[in-house]
Amino acid sequence: MDILQASGGTAATRWTSALFAAAIAALALLPGSASAIPAFNRQTGQNCVACHAGGQFPELTPYGRLFKMTGYTIGQRTIPISGMAVASVSKVANTSKSDDPGADFQKNGSPILATASLLLGGKVTDNIGAFAQVTYDPYATQAADGSFRGHTSADNIDLRFADRFIDSRTDLIVGVSANNNPSVSDPWNTAAAWMQYVPVPSPSSSRFIDGASPYPGFGAGGNIAGLTAYAFWNKTIYAEIGGYGTSRGALSFMSAGVADADTTKLRGVNPYWRLAYNREWGAHSLMIGTSGMVAEVYDDPLDTSDPATTHRYTDLGIDAQYQYLLDPSAVTAQVVFTSNRHRYPTAGASQPAPGTNAADTTHLLRTKLSYVYQAKYGGSIGLFDLNGGSNPARITFDPTGDVSSAGQADGNRTGSPATRGATLEAFWMPIQYLRIGVQYTAYSRFNGAAKNYDGFGRNASDNNSLFIYTWLAY
């Protein structure tokens, strides 16, 4: 169900061949029996298309959403272990406008094992279930000599208690989720934790692919500890409310593997909410909803003594999703609009300098339309448009000619965050556990400008990125 979650190569043929060879090898290793399926499929006895739109994990169908809201408890207890791995290639259009391409575009054009995860989940009792993901990142850190070191840490975690009450007039699902990522408990893929389509590789050549382009994330980030309560009434009204804090003590496993200096430290309990209207008729389903969160995040995770050193994030969102699911077609349309207000600390290292903004507000519009045929062949088009007021603090351009330490690839001449573009994707699922895809993300604006956005001649179109991946979930 909820499966999540560069300089080399001399020519496109070389790295494309290498990646597809990896896909063929994966196919050869997979047994053909029905038992060779992820844990949730083994538990329910259902094919992937029952829970995922056109078999396109992680996007859920109405049945998949029901399975999630009832606490992953439908079916019989079985071996609760699955795994996934992503091999990929990222290729940025122009790497020449950089003083240090090796740092700005690590592994550009080189096939890599992008990420691998162990997935634990399923039914514990009739009312208790879980989903937990532990992820290995082969490129988590880079040494002074340029070599990379891998690291394993907690990823998405969702532990649930749920019950369902049905009579002739009422169908009510109620539950509680202990999780480490705001909206990971949400059953729709317009949620911040799920709209990111393919797991994003770490190397800097992947910074401009769709999974790293503007997404409707919450300012609090992940690997924190939260408790939310939710209800779904007559398959129509969904409501969820809860709070998040720092993952510590008995809840420290929510950020396991993350160094203390890299964890998110929150001040007090930070509220999160979600409200949605859902309608299902025949092969159609429609959701219209809203969500939000207010979070106070300490600037220095190692020093939480002064509340004046907190960043305050206020996130508000409106989203909608439509699905048409009838063999051989699966259509999903999504739209999300979010507003984020970021108030900077009034003390400490991140206190705004004179002449810069005390707070910034940004707005993001994202849309995506996808189609899958026969649960094998699919494609999508996505659009993103981020805008907001200018802030001199964002400017990295030094008119004296010195290159900012922020690097030209992420430079900003105008102080504006405005970034917009589109992503086209085509994918093939030869079996229900493997997706092979090609994405192309094109930018018409980046950091406030279409041309010379960094002040040193880099254009938005220089960030156009080709991304080829194989995604195996077993």
MOSUL-V610727 format. One record per backbone hydrogen bond with DSSP energy under -1.0 kcal/mol. NH is the residue of the N-H (numbers start at 1). CO is the residue of the C=O. E is the energy in kcal/mol with one decimal. If there is no record, write none. Layout:
<<NH;CO;E> <NH;CO;E>>
This chain:
<<3;1;-3.2> <8;108;-2.0> <15;11;-1.3> <16;12;-2.3> <17;13;-2.3> <18;14;-1.9> <19;15;-1.9> <20;16;-2.3> <21;17;-2.1> <22;18;-1.6> <23;19;-1.6> <24;20;-2.3> <25;21;-2.2> <26;22;-2.1> <27;23;-2.2> <28;24;-2.2> <29;25;-1.3> <36;33;-1.5> <37;35;-1.9> <42;38;-2.1> <43;39;-2.2> <44;40;-2.2> <45;41;-2.4> <50;47;-1.7> <52;48;-2.6> <53;59;-1.7> <55;52;-2.9> <56;53;-1.6> <57;55;-1.6> <59;56;-1.6> <61;51;-2.3> <65;61;-2.5> <66;62;-2.1> <67;63;-2.5> <68;64;-1.9> <69;65;-2.7> <70;66;-2.0> <71;68;-1.6> <72;67;-2.3> <76;43;-1.9> <82;119;-2.8> <84;117;-2.2> <85;472;-2.3> <86;115;-2.6> <87;470;-2.2> <88;112;-2.5> <89;468;-2.2> <91;466;-2.5> <93;464;-2.7> <94;462;-1.9> <98;96;-1.6> <103;100;-1.1> <104;100;-2.6> <105;101;-2.6> <107;6;-1.2> <108;6;-8.9> <108;105;-1.5> <109;90;-3.1> <110;107;-2.1> <112;88;-2.6> <114;86;-1.9> <115;86;-1.4> <116;136;-1.7> <117;84;-3.0> <118;134;-2.8> <119;82;-2.7> <120;132;-3.0> <121;80;-2.1> <122;130;-2.3> <124;128;-2.9> <125;128;-1.9> <129;160;-1.8> <130;122;-1.6> <131;158;-2.1> <132;120;-2.7> <133;156;-2.0> <134;118;-2.5> <135;153;-2.4> <136;116;-3.8> <137;151;-3.0> <140;137;-1.3> <141;149;-1.9> <143;147;-3.2> <146;143;-2.0> <149;141;-2.5> <151;137;-1.6> <153;135;-2.1> <154;256;-3.2> <155;133;-3.2> <158;131;-3.3> <159;178;-2.8> <160;129;-2.9> <161;176;-2.1> <162;127;-2.6> <163;174;-2.6> <165;172;-3.2> <167;170;-2.6> <172;165;-3.0> <173;232;-2.3> <174;163;-2.5> <175;230;-2.2> <176;161;-2.8> <177;228;-2.9> <178;159;-3.0> <179;226;-1.7> <180;157;-1.3> <184;181;-2.8> <186;183;-1.4> <191;188;-1.5> <194;191;-1.6> <195;191;-2.0> <205;106;-1.1> <206;203;-2.2> <207;204;-1.4> <209;206;-1.1> <212;209;-2.2> <213;209;-1.1> <217;215;-2.3> <221;218;-1.6> <224;180;-1.8> <225;245;-2.6> <226;179;-2.6> <227;243;-2.1> <228;177;-2.7> <229;241;-2.8> <230;175;-2.6> <231;239;-2.3> <232;173;-2.6> <233;237;-2.7> <234;171;-3.6> <236;233;-2.6> <237;233;-1.8> <238;276;-2.8> <239;231;-2.3> <240;274;-2.7> <241;229;-2.3> <242;272;-2.3> <243;227;-1.7> <244;270;-1.9> <245;225;-2.9> <251;248;-2.1> <252;249;-1.6> <254;251;-1.9> <255;252;-1.7> <256;253;-1.4> <258;255;-2.1> <262;259;-2.1> <267;296;-2.4> <270;244;-2.6> <272;242;-2.4> <273;292;-2.3> <274;240;-2.5> <275;290;-2.7> <276;238;-2.6> <277;288;-3.1> <278;236;-3.7> <279;286;-2.6> <281;284;-2.1> <284;281;-2.6> <285;323;-1.8> <286;279;-2.8> <287;321;-2.5> <288;277;-2.2> <289;319;-3.1> <290;275;-2.8> <291;317;-1.8> <292;273;-2.0> <293;315;-2.1> <294;271;-1.9> <295;313;-2.6> <297;311;-3.0> <298;265;-2.9> <299;309;-2.2> <303;300;-2.0> <309;306;-2.0> <310;307;-1.1> <311;297;-3.4> <312;343;-2.5> <313;295;-3.1> <314;341;-2.3> <315;293;-3.1> <316;339;-2.4> <317;291;-2.6> <318;337;-2.7> <319;289;-2.3> <320;335;-2.3> <321;287;-2.3> <322;333;-2.5> <323;285;-2.6> <324;331;-2.5> <325;283;-2.7> <326;329;-2.1> <329;326;-2.7> <330;372;-1.7> <331;324;-2.8> <332;370;-2.0> <333;322;-2.8> <334;368;-2.8> <335;320;-2.2> <336;366;-2.8> <337;318;-3.0> <338;364;-2.5> <339;316;-3.0> <340;362;-2.7> <341;314;-2.3> <342;360;-3.4> <343;312;-2.9> <344;358;-2.3> <346;308;-1.6> <347;308;-1.3> <351;348;-1.5> <356;353;-1.9> <360;342;-2.4> <362;340;-2.5> <363;387;-3.1> <364;338;-2.5> <365;385;-2.2> <366;336;-2.7> <367;383;-2.3> <368;334;-2.2> <369;381;-2.3> <370;332;-2.7> <371;379;-2.6> <372;330;-2.2> <373;377;-3.7> <374;328;-3.4> <376;373;-2.0> <377;373;-2.3> <378;427;-2.5> <379;371;-2.1> <380;425;-1.9> <381;369;-2.1> <382;423;-2.6> <383;367;-2.1> <384;421;-2.3> <385;365;-2.0> <386;419;-3.3> <387;363;-2.6> <389;361;-1.0> <391;415;-2.1> <394;391;-2.3> <395;392;-1.0> <396;412;-2.8> <397;412;-1.2> <401;398;-2.6> <407;404;-1.8> <411;408;-1.5> <413;453;-2.9> <419;386;-1.9> <420;445;-1.7> <421;384;-2.2> <422;442;-2.2> <423;382;-2.8> <424;440;-2.3> <425;380;-2.3> <426;438;-2.1> <427;378;-2.6> <428;436;-2.5> <429;376;-3.0> <434;431;-1.6> <435;471;-2.4> <436;428;-2.7> <437;469;-2.5> <438;426;-2.6> <439;467;-3.3> <440;424;-2.5> <441;465;-2.5> <442;422;-2.9> <444;420;-1.9> <445;420;-1.5> <446;449;-2.3> <448;418;-3.1> <449;446;-1.4> <453;458;-2.0> <460;450;-2.2> <462;459;-1.1> <463;460;-1.8> <464;461;-1.5> <465;441;-2.2> <466;91;-2.5> <467;439;-2.8> <468;89;-2.1> <469;437;-2.5> <470;87;-2.6> <471;435;-3.3> <472;85;-2.7> <473;433;-3.1> <474;83;-2.9>>
